[in-house]
């Protein structure tokens, strides 16, 4: 696993923990696309990404855990699998991320899928 991917994923977890717009914005290029695979469709540009991210977070940052591992990584793209577990209310999700990086290590295209697991 590259330092770039590890640092980016650390930043991703930090952004979910803090829900701070600056932490979120650090991850993405200004014109990035974030596709959460929902009926509402993709989020275009950093302002829309930050706004939707902040609106979507339902946890206070300390009642969940996330573990991940890379499946595939090249100079331009990483595919990551993960598992997110929430305590209250109890829930568990399997995650798959496709992350496309620019030369600076910021994401310009992010797609995620998740499926709820029985617990």
Secondary structure, DSSP 4 states (H G I P E B T S, - for coil): --HHHHHHHHHHHHHHHH--HHHHHTTEEEEEEEE--STT--EESHHHHHHHHHHH--S-SSSEEEEEEEEEE-SSEEEEEEEEEETTTTEEEEEEEEEEE-TTS-EEEEEEEEEEEP-
